[in-house]
Amino acid sequence: MAALDALRARLAELTDLSLLGHLAAWDQRTMMPPDGSPARAHQLSTLQRLSHERATADEVGEWLGELESTGDLTDVDRDLVRLARRDWDRDRRVPIDLAAELAQAGAEGQDVWQAARAADDFSAFAPALRRNIELARAYAACFADEFAGPYDALLADYDFGLTAARIQEVFGRLGEALPPLVAEAVQRPAPAPLQVPVAAQQAAVTSTLARLGVLPDSWRVDVSAHPFSTNMGQRDSRITTRYEDGQLESVLAAMHEFGHSLYERQIAPELARTNLGHGTSMSVHESQSKLWENHVGRNPAFAGVIAGELTAGGFAVEPSTLLAALGRVQPSLIRVSADELTYPLHIVLRFELELALIEGRLDVADLPAAWNDGMRRLLGVEVPSDAHGVLQDVHWAAGAFGYFPSYALGTLIAAQLWEALEAAAGSQDEALAAGDVSAVRRWLADHVHHVGRRLDTEPLVTAATGRGLDVEPFLRHVTHVATR
């Protein structure tokens, strides 16, 4: 069909433009010299403008109308048309100038944030944040008749089908169940912290990732201020980590980002260069990274593998000592360094704050104090500086409002998937002890990755596990962690 061929060609163009934007953003955060920032912001804005024009063109609607009136489509093509309609309708509501300004403000905001974080100066970041909030509200207003509130409109870009009310329901259960577990866990004797030299961390990151399948022919591993991953195609994966002397975050962060990239690499090849050929939502994406970080990287059976790689890198450590350090429960300041038990509470705080910012119940000037109060209330810790508090994450600088809930939701989904994986494939303890993750990769490919975007968050979770989003597997997991 000519309409289908034309639509597929346009979707391929849009995919290419999107991936070029990913490449520019990756370079901005890893390789670009600082003085390149103003030009890069304009380049990203231009890419966004071109993509928006091509995505919202009248002819796309004409193709969709023709294809929706025919019954002669494969299952894949029906999904392609269905989601193309959703995207076209949503994109058409956003003025092109607003789309371009959102991209430019996000690129500029990241550079302002990075400088403000280094200087521990929230006031230097506040104007960029205020601009991003105003733009986010303008964007949400484009969908005012579809959603109960502006936050739901923003959330739909990251987890279509979920709402603030649904998240509040899930997070309410976490708020009830986690504090008693945390209080019990912190009473246990704390293991001595590890002091791992950076050189040993670097060696362990390289060798551990190699065990997982990260090879130089189609992967890059770099360093960035905030670990992230991006894929330029199924054979071009870029992940980053960061190193701090004495810490072990670098290994877990690298495994976390590996999970994101593996998801994109294992999507069915026939979905490439279409609107179906990427992860379905940020919550499902985060479930993949958290599964590799928590259920493989922190798994007692895998502790000997990481310990062996550290030892080979010049830092001798016993698996039991490493496991105790990785499993330590200790309320802390930094989200990405948080233990499995307290991590979701960091996300609950960010969700509360960004919801209040978008709804106008919290002013930017009052954000640092609100952050510090929330950390005290939820985690019982005092925040010594904005760099260790409200400035620690890049998301609001990039204009990504509605993104944060996916971190906690993904953690819950990861536990649910791991239970289903072991129920179907058997305990992975023996394989993980040998450093063999092939069964994990295969199960994820078959039950999560291959469908790409064809299923939204909760339908995908139901298809993979037999039930919708469920908090209880995560609570079972962290209860075991807190008491082992």
Backbone torsions as a table, in degrees:
resi	resn	phi	psi	omega
1	MET	NA	133.1	-176.9
2	ALA	-63.5	-39.3	-179.2
3	ALA	-63.9	-40.2	179.7
4	LEU	-67.6	-42.0	177.9
5	ASP	-61.4	-42.5	-179.7
6	ALA	-66.0	-41.5	179.3
7	LEU	-64.9	-44.1	179.3
8	ARG	-62.8	-38.5	178.1
9	ALA	-63.8	-42.0	178.8
10	ARG	-66.1	-41.4	178.3
11	LEU	-63.4	-35.8	176.6
12	ALA	-64.5	-42.5	176.3
13	GLU	-59.7	-45.9	-178.1
14	LEU	-65.1	-36.5	175.9
15	THR	-62.8	-44.8	-179.8
16	ASP	-62.3	-44.1	178.6
17	LEU	-63.0	-40.3	178.2
18	SER	-62.6	-43.4	-178.8
19	LEU	-69.0	-33.1	173.6
20	LEU	-64.8	-36.6	173.6
21	GLY	-63.4	-39.9	176.0
22	HIS	-61.4	-41.9	179.9
23	LEU	-63.1	-43.8	178.6
24	ALA	-63.6	-40.1	179.6
25	ALA	-69.2	-39.2	176.5
26	TRP	-60.2	-46.6	179.9
27	ASP	-61.9	-39.5	179.6
28	GLN	-59.3	-34.6	-174.0
29	ARG	-96.7	-3.7	-177.8
30	THR	-128.8	-45.3	-168.7
31	MET	-117.8	-26.4	-171.4
32	MET	-65.9	134.1	174.0
33	PRO	-66.1	148.3	-174.2
34	PRO	-54.7	-35.6	-177.1
35	ASP	-71.6	-5.4	177.4
36	GLY	-81.7	-4.2	-172.2
37	SER	-59.3	-48.9	-178.1
38	PRO	-58.8	-43.6	179.8
39	ALA	-65.8	-39.1	-179.1
40	ARG	-64.1	-38.0	178.4
41	ALA	-60.9	-41.8	178.4
42	HIS	-66.7	-39.8	179.9
43	GLN	-62.5	-44.0	179.0
44	LEU	-66.0	-37.0	177.1
45	SER	-63.4	-42.2	178.8
46	THR	-63.6	-43.5	177.3
47	LEU	-59.5	-42.7	-179.8
48	GLN	-64.9	-40.3	179.1
49	ARG	-63.1	-45.4	178.3
50	LEU	-61.5	-44.2	179.6
51	SER	-62.0	-43.6	-178.2
52	HIS	-63.9	-42.1	179.3
53	GLU	-62.4	-44.5	-178.1
54	ARG	-70.8	-33.9	-177.4
55	ALA	-75.2	-29.6	-173.4
56	THR	-105.5	8.9	-176.6
57	ALA	-61.5	149.6	-177.8
58	ASP	-57.8	-36.5	-176.0
59	GLU	-64.6	-27.8	177.4
60	VAL	-63.2	-43.8	176.8
61	GLY	-61.8	-36.7	178.6
62	GLU	-66.1	-43.2	177.7
63	TRP	-61.5	-43.6	-178.7
64	LEU	-63.5	-43.2	178.6
65	GLY	-59.1	-42.0	178.8
66	GLU	-65.6	-43.2	-176.4
67	LEU	-72.0	-32.3	179.4
68	GLU	-70.9	-16.1	-179.2
69	SER	-94.3	0.2	179.5
70	THR	-112.0	147.3	176.8
71	GLY	-100.0	5.7	-173.6
72	ASP	-97.3	61.1	178.9
73	LEU	-128.1	146.8	172.7
74	THR	-72.2	167.8	178.7
75	ASP	-60.0	-41.7	179.6
76	VAL	-63.7	-43.9	-178.5
77	ASP	-67.8	-33.6	175.5
78	ARG	-62.3	-42.5	177.7
79	ASP	-66.9	-38.8	178.2
80	LEU	-59.4	-45.1	-179.8
81	VAL	-69.2	-42.9	-179.5
82	ARG	-57.9	-46.7	-177.9
83	LEU	-77.5	-29.7	174.0
84	ALA	-63.5	-38.4	175.8
85	ARG	-63.1	-45.8	178.6
86	ARG	-57.9	-48.3	-176.9
87	ASP	-66.0	-42.3	-178.4
88	TRP	-63.6	-45.2	179.4
89	ASP	-61.4	-41.9	-179.7
90	ARG	-69.3	-46.2	-177.4
91	ASP	-64.6	-34.4	-178.8
92	ARG	-65.0	-22.6	-179.3
93	ARG	-78.1	-15.7	-174.4
94	VAL	-99.0	118.0	177.3
95	PRO	-58.4	143.5	-175.2
96	ILE	-62.3	-36.2	179.0
97	ASP	-64.8	-36.3	177.8
98	LEU	-68.2	-41.6	178.3
99	ALA	-59.7	-43.8	179.8
100	ALA	-67.1	-40.3	-179.1
101	GLU	-67.5	-36.3	175.9
102	LEU	-59.8	-43.9	-179.9
103	ALA	-65.7	-43.4	-178.8
104	GLN	-67.2	-43.6	-179.9
105	ALA	-63.2	-37.1	178.3
106	GLY	-66.4	-41.5	178.4
107	ALA	-66.6	-44.6	178.8
108	GLU	-66.8	-38.3	-178.7
109	GLY	-62.8	-35.5	179.8
110	GLN	-64.9	-38.7	178.9
111	ASP	-70.2	-40.0	176.7
112	VAL	-62.9	-43.4	179.5
113	TRP	-60.6	-44.5	-176.6
114	GLN	-61.6	-40.9	178.0
115	ALA	-69.5	-41.2	-179.6
116	ALA	-65.8	-38.9	178.7
117	ARG	-64.3	-43.1	179.5
118	ALA	-64.0	-33.2	-179.4
119	ALA	-91.4	-1.5	-176.6
120	ASP	52.6	51.6	-172.6
121	ASP	-134.8	91.0	180.0
122	PHE	-62.8	-35.2	-177.9
123	SER	-59.8	-29.9	178.5
124	ALA	-71.5	-24.9	-179.3
125	PHE	-92.2	-23.6	-172.0
126	ALA	-54.1	-44.4	-179.9
127	PRO	-61.1	-40.8	178.4
128	ALA	-65.4	-39.8	178.4
129	LEU	-65.0	-43.1	179.3
130	ARG	-60.6	-42.0	177.8
131	ARG	-61.4	-44.1	-179.4
132	ASN	-64.0	-38.6	178.6
133	ILE	-65.2	-44.2	178.7
134	GLU	-60.8	-41.3	178.6
135	LEU	-68.3	-37.9	178.2
136	ALA	-63.6	-40.1	177.0
137	ARG	-65.1	-40.7	177.9
138	ALA	-62.9	-40.2	177.5
139	TYR	-63.9	-47.3	-179.6
140	ALA	-61.5	-34.3	-179.6
141	ALA	-63.1	-22.1	177.8
142	CYS	-65.3	-17.5	-176.7
143	PHE	-121.3	26.4	-172.2
144	ALA	-58.5	-30.3	-177.1
145	ASP	-84.9	-4.0	-176.4
146	GLU	-102.4	-22.7	-170.3
147	PHE	-127.9	157.6	-178.6
148	ALA	-69.0	-25.6	-179.3
149	GLY	-161.1	170.0	-176.4
150	PRO	-63.1	-33.1	-177.6
151	TYR	-65.5	-37.6	178.7
152	ASP	-62.1	-35.9	178.3
153	ALA	-65.1	-37.8	177.8
154	LEU	-71.7	-40.2	-179.1
155	LEU	-61.5	-32.0	-177.2
156	ALA	-62.2	-23.6	177.8
157	ASP	-73.6	-19.3	-177.1
158	TYR	-109.6	-34.6	-177.8
159	ASP	-146.2	79.2	-176.8
160	PHE	-60.4	131.7	-179.9
161	GLY	101.5	-19.9	176.2
162	LEU	-90.9	154.8	-179.1
163	THR	-132.9	165.0	176.7
164	ALA	-59.9	-37.8	-179.8
165	ALA	-64.1	-41.2	178.7
166	ARG	-65.4	-40.4	179.1
167	ILE	-66.4	-41.2	178.3
168	GLN	-61.6	-35.9	177.0
169	GLU	-63.2	-48.2	-179.0
170	VAL	-66.7	-46.7	-178.4
171	PHE	-67.0	-27.6	175.6
172	GLY	-62.5	-40.0	176.8
173	ARG	-63.9	-40.8	176.8
174	LEU	-63.9	-41.4	-179.7
175	GLY	-62.5	-29.3	177.0
176	GLU	-78.1	-42.5	-169.1
177	ALA	-87.2	-33.2	-171.8
178	LEU	-76.3	-44.2	-176.2
179	PRO	-54.4	-42.7	176.9
180	PRO	-62.6	-37.3	177.9
181	LEU	-65.4	-41.2	178.2
182	VAL	-63.3	-45.5	-179.1
183	ALA	-60.4	-38.7	178.3
184	GLU	-69.9	-42.1	-175.5
185	ALA	-66.5	-38.4	-176.1
186	VAL	-72.9	-11.2	176.3
187	GLN	-80.3	-16.1	179.5
188	ARG	-75.2	151.2	179.0
189	PRO	-56.9	131.0	-177.9
190	ALA	-82.5	134.1	176.4
191	PRO	-68.8	155.0	177.5
192	ALA	-66.2	134.8	179.5
193	PRO	-66.9	145.4	175.8
194	LEU	-80.3	147.2	175.8
195	GLN	-121.0	85.5	-172.0
196	VAL	-94.9	119.0	177.3
197	PRO	-60.6	150.2	-178.6
198	VAL	-58.8	-39.2	-178.4
199	ALA	-59.9	-39.9	178.7
200	ALA	-69.4	-37.7	176.1
201	GLN	-61.2	-45.4	-178.7
202	GLN	-61.1	-42.2	178.7
203	ALA	-64.7	-41.0	-178.8
204	ALA	-69.0	-37.7	177.2
205	VAL	-60.7	-48.7	-177.5
206	THR	-61.4	-47.7	-174.8
207	SER	-75.1	-35.7	178.3
208	THR	-67.0	-43.8	177.6
209	LEU	-62.8	-36.5	177.4
210	ALA	-60.6	-38.4	177.5
211	ARG	-62.5	-33.6	-178.6
212	LEU	-78.3	-17.4	178.5
213	GLY	118.2	13.6	179.4
214	VAL	-84.9	107.6	-178.0
215	LEU	-119.6	149.9	-172.5
216	PRO	-68.4	-12.7	-179.0
217	ASP	-70.5	-23.1	-178.4
218	SER	-144.7	17.9	178.5
219	TRP	-134.6	150.7	165.7
220	ARG	-127.6	142.2	174.8
221	VAL	-125.5	119.2	-176.5
222	ASP	-129.6	-176.7	-179.4
223	VAL	-115.3	138.4	175.4
224	SER	-144.8	163.6	179.8
225	ALA	-62.5	-33.1	179.9
226	HIS	-131.3	115.0	-177.1
227	PRO	-55.9	139.5	178.8
228	PHE	-156.3	171.6	175.8
229	SER	-138.0	154.3	172.8
230	THR	-154.7	149.9	179.9
231	ASN	-120.4	132.1	176.2
232	MET	-95.4	1.2	-177.6
233	GLY	160.9	174.3	-175.7
234	GLN	-71.2	-11.5	178.1
235	ARG	-120.8	25.7	178.6
236	ASP	-148.3	90.5	-176.5
237	SER	-112.0	132.8	-180.0
238	ARG	-120.1	123.5	174.3
239	ILE	-128.8	155.5	177.0
240	THR	-132.1	161.8	171.0
241	THR	-141.4	-176.6	175.1
242	ARG	-142.1	152.7	-175.0
243	TYR	-118.4	133.1	172.4
244	GLU	-129.6	131.8	-176.0
245	ASP	-58.9	129.0	177.0
246	GLY	91.7	-13.2	-176.2
247	GLN	-99.3	171.6	176.4
248	LEU	-125.4	12.4	178.9
249	GLU	-57.2	-31.9	-173.8
250	SER	-59.0	-40.5	-178.4
251	VAL	-69.0	-47.7	-179.6
252	LEU	-66.6	-37.9	178.3
253	ALA	-63.9	-39.6	178.8
254	ALA	-65.0	-41.4	177.4
255	MET	-66.1	-38.1	176.9
256	HIS	-58.2	-50.7	-178.3
257	GLU	-69.4	-30.3	173.0
258	PHE	-57.2	-42.2	179.9
259	GLY	-58.8	-41.4	177.0
260	HIS	-60.5	-48.5	-175.9
261	SER	-69.2	-37.0	178.8
262	LEU	-60.7	-39.1	176.9
263	TYR	-52.8	-51.8	-177.8
264	GLU	-66.8	-33.3	-177.8
265	ARG	-71.5	-27.1	-173.6
266	GLN	-101.4	10.2	172.4
267	ILE	-68.3	145.6	-177.1
268	ALA	-52.0	128.5	-175.3
269	PRO	-57.4	-30.3	-177.8
270	GLU	-69.5	-11.0	178.0
271	LEU	-91.1	-4.1	-178.3
272	ALA	-60.6	144.3	178.8
273	ARG	59.2	31.8	170.8
274	THR	-128.5	175.1	176.5
275	ASN	-74.2	-4.0	177.9
276	LEU	-98.4	-7.8	-167.4
277	GLY	-90.8	34.9	174.2
278	HIS	-149.0	172.9	-177.7
279	GLY	-57.4	146.8	-171.3
280	THR	-76.0	-29.1	-177.3
281	SER	-162.9	165.5	178.3
282	MET	-71.3	-31.7	178.3
283	SER	-65.6	-44.2	177.7
284	VAL	-67.3	-39.5	176.8
285	HIS	-59.0	-45.9	-178.7
286	GLU	-67.4	-28.8	176.6
287	SER	-63.2	-32.9	179.4
288	GLN	-71.2	-41.2	178.7
289	SER	-69.5	-39.8	-179.6
290	LYS	-71.1	-30.3	176.2
291	LEU	-63.2	-44.5	-179.8
292	TRP	-71.8	-36.0	179.3
293	GLU	-70.7	-50.8	-171.2
294	ASN	-88.6	-45.6	-170.5
295	HIS	-91.7	-13.9	170.8
296	VAL	-110.1	-59.6	-174.5
297	GLY	-60.4	-37.9	179.9
298	ARG	-97.1	5.1	-178.1
299	ASN	-68.6	133.0	178.4
300	PRO	-53.7	-34.2	-179.2
301	ALA	-69.1	-25.2	-177.6
302	PHE	-93.1	-8.6	-176.6
303	ALA	-59.1	-37.4	-179.7
304	GLY	-65.6	-31.5	178.6
305	VAL	-66.7	-50.8	-180.0
306	ILE	-64.4	-41.5	178.3
307	ALA	-59.4	-40.7	178.8
308	GLY	-64.1	-38.5	179.3
309	GLU	-70.1	-37.3	176.3
310	LEU	-65.4	-41.9	179.9
311	THR	-63.0	-42.9	177.8
312	ALA	-63.4	-26.5	178.8
313	GLY	-86.6	3.9	175.2
314	GLY	104.8	4.4	178.4
315	PHE	-122.5	99.4	-176.8
316	ALA	-75.2	128.6	179.3
317	VAL	-151.2	141.9	177.4
318	GLU	-80.0	145.7	178.4
319	PRO	-55.1	-39.8	-178.8
320	SER	-65.4	-36.9	177.6
321	THR	-67.7	-42.8	178.0
322	LEU	-63.1	-45.1	-178.6
323	LEU	-61.6	-41.2	179.1
324	ALA	-61.7	-40.0	179.4
325	ALA	-68.5	-42.4	-179.3
326	LEU	-69.0	-29.4	-178.0
327	GLY	-94.9	2.3	-178.1
328	ARG	-61.7	132.6	176.6
329	VAL	-102.4	117.3	-177.7
330	GLN	-153.2	110.7	176.1
331	PRO	-52.9	133.7	-172.2
332	SER	-143.3	175.0	-174.1
333	LEU	-82.0	-37.2	-165.5
334	ILE	-101.9	125.5	-178.1
335	ARG	-57.1	-51.8	-172.6
336	VAL	-68.8	-14.2	177.5
337	SER	-100.7	1.3	-174.0
338	ALA	-71.2	152.1	176.1
339	ASP	-75.0	171.1	-174.9
340	GLU	-63.3	-31.9	-173.8
341	LEU	-78.7	-41.3	-176.9
342	THR	-90.3	-15.2	-175.8
343	TYR	-51.9	-49.2	-177.3
344	PRO	-60.1	-26.9	179.8
345	LEU	-68.1	-30.5	173.0
346	HIS	-61.7	-37.5	-178.0
347	ILE	-75.7	-38.3	176.0
348	VAL	-55.3	-43.6	179.1
349	LEU	-61.9	-48.2	-177.7
350	ARG	-63.8	-38.4	176.8
351	PHE	-62.5	-47.1	179.1
352	GLU	-57.9	-44.0	-175.1
353	LEU	-71.6	-45.0	-177.4
354	GLU	-71.1	-31.3	174.0
355	LEU	-62.3	-43.5	178.9
356	ALA	-66.9	-37.6	178.1
357	LEU	-63.6	-46.6	-177.5
358	ILE	-67.8	-37.3	-179.2
359	GLU	-81.4	-4.1	176.8
360	GLY	82.1	13.2	178.9
361	ARG	-88.3	-7.6	-179.5
362	LEU	-137.6	128.0	178.1
363	ASP	-87.3	148.9	179.9
364	VAL	-55.4	-40.3	-178.2
365	ALA	-61.3	-26.2	-177.9
366	ASP	-94.9	0.6	-174.9
367	LEU	-64.0	-46.5	-179.9
368	PRO	-57.6	-42.3	179.6
369	ALA	-65.7	-40.2	179.0
370	ALA	-65.2	-39.1	176.6
371	TRP	-60.3	-49.9	-176.9
372	ASN	-63.1	-39.4	177.4
373	ASP	-64.0	-41.5	-179.8
374	GLY	-66.1	-39.5	177.1
375	MET	-63.3	-37.6	177.9
376	ARG	-67.1	-43.1	-176.6
377	ARG	-70.7	-46.1	-173.3
378	LEU	-85.4	-34.7	-172.5
379	LEU	-121.8	-9.0	177.0
380	GLY	69.5	29.1	-180.0
381	VAL	-120.6	150.9	177.5
382	GLU	-97.5	135.8	-177.5
383	VAL	-93.9	117.3	-175.0
384	PRO	-82.4	-19.8	-174.9
385	SER	-160.8	158.1	177.6
386	ASP	-66.1	-32.3	178.5
387	ALA	-61.6	-32.6	177.5
388	HIS	-95.3	6.5	-179.2
389	GLY	-127.1	-110.4	-170.4
390	VAL	-66.1	-18.5	-179.0
391	LEU	-95.6	6.7	-171.5
392	GLN	-76.5	-21.7	-175.9
393	ASP	-110.9	148.9	-177.4
394	VAL	-88.5	-13.2	-165.8
395	HIS	-59.7	-48.7	-178.8
396	TRP	-68.1	-30.6	175.6
397	ALA	-62.6	-34.5	-180.0
398	ALA	-86.1	-1.3	-178.9
399	GLY	79.6	20.3	-174.9
400	ALA	-91.8	75.1	177.0
401	PHE	-91.6	130.6	-173.3
402	GLY	101.8	-4.1	-178.2
403	TYR	-81.8	-41.4	-169.9
404	PHE	-56.3	-40.2	-178.7
405	PRO	-54.8	-28.7	-177.4
406	SER	-60.5	-27.5	-179.3
407	TYR	-64.9	-44.1	178.5
408	ALA	-76.4	-42.1	178.1
409	LEU	-60.6	-40.2	177.9
410	GLY	-63.8	-35.8	177.0
411	THR	-63.2	-40.4	178.3
412	LEU	-67.0	-44.8	-179.2
413	ILE	-64.4	-36.1	178.7
414	ALA	-58.9	-45.2	179.5
415	ALA	-64.4	-38.8	178.9
416	GLN	-65.2	-43.2	177.9
417	LEU	-65.2	-40.3	-178.7
418	TRP	-63.3	-41.0	176.5
419	GLU	-60.8	-43.6	179.7
420	ALA	-66.1	-39.6	179.0
421	LEU	-60.7	-48.9	-178.1
422	GLU	-71.2	-29.0	176.1
423	ALA	-66.4	-34.7	-177.7
424	ALA	-88.3	-41.7	-172.5
425	ALA	-104.5	-5.2	-178.7
426	GLY	90.0	167.1	178.4
427	SER	-56.4	137.9	-179.7
428	GLN	-96.9	7.4	-173.9
429	ASP	-58.0	-47.5	-176.3
430	GLU	-65.3	-43.5	-179.7
431	ALA	-65.7	-43.6	-179.1
432	LEU	-65.0	-37.5	178.1
433	ALA	-60.7	-28.5	178.1
434	ALA	-91.7	2.1	-178.9
435	GLY	75.9	19.6	-177.3
436	ASP	-99.9	114.1	-179.1
437	VAL	-113.5	15.6	-174.4
438	SER	-62.6	-39.2	-179.1
439	ALA	-67.3	-36.4	177.9
440	VAL	-64.6	-45.8	179.8
441	ARG	-61.2	-43.1	-178.0
442	ARG	-65.3	-45.5	-177.8
443	TRP	-63.0	-42.4	178.9
444	LEU	-64.7	-39.9	178.1
445	ALA	-61.2	-43.2	-175.2
446	ASP	-75.0	-33.3	-170.6
447	HIS	-108.1	-15.7	-177.8
448	VAL	-129.2	-54.2	-166.6
449	HIS	-71.8	-44.0	-166.5
450	HIS	-62.4	-26.5	-175.3
451	VAL	-78.3	-9.9	-179.5
452	GLY	56.0	-125.4	-176.0
453	ARG	-98.1	10.9	-173.7
454	ARG	-67.2	-24.4	176.8
455	LEU	-120.4	137.9	174.6
456	ASP	-75.9	178.3	-168.4
457	THR	-53.1	-64.7	-174.2
458	GLU	-67.8	-39.1	174.3
459	PRO	-59.7	-36.6	178.1
460	LEU	-67.6	-43.9	178.2
461	VAL	-60.2	-42.2	178.8
462	THR	-63.3	-42.9	179.7
463	ALA	-63.8	-37.2	-176.0
464	ALA	-81.4	-30.8	-171.7
465	THR	-120.4	-11.4	-179.6
466	GLY	89.2	0.9	178.0
467	ARG	-154.6	161.9	179.5
468	GLY	-72.2	-176.2	-178.2
469	LEU	-52.5	126.1	-171.5
470	ASP	-134.6	125.8	-178.7
471	VAL	-76.7	-27.1	-167.7
472	GLU	-62.8	-39.4	177.0
473	PRO	-57.9	-39.7	177.7
474	PHE	-64.7	-42.4	-179.9
475	LEU	-65.0	-37.1	175.2
476	ARG	-62.9	-42.5	-178.8
477	HIS	-63.1	-50.2	-175.3
478	VAL	-73.3	-26.2	173.9
479	THR	-63.3	-41.2	177.1
480	HIS	-65.0	-43.1	178.9
481	VAL	-61.0	-42.2	-175.5
482	ALA	-69.9	-21.5	-174.4
483	THR	-111.5	-2.5	-175.9
484	ARG	-81.3	NA	NA
